[in-house]
């Protein structure tokens, strides 16, 4: 994650359009094999209601 730090926008003035959605992601790997389970939730930025 340290390699993406320079690309993170920390000043909202750099965002040209209003933010509509935000997402949360997670992945869990199963020990002992090559399987994983991933999940993503998309929220409406204003209401924090789940949209997908």
Secondary structure by P-SEA (a helix, b strand, c coil): ccccccccccccccccccccbbbbbbbbbbcccccbbbbbbbbccccccccc
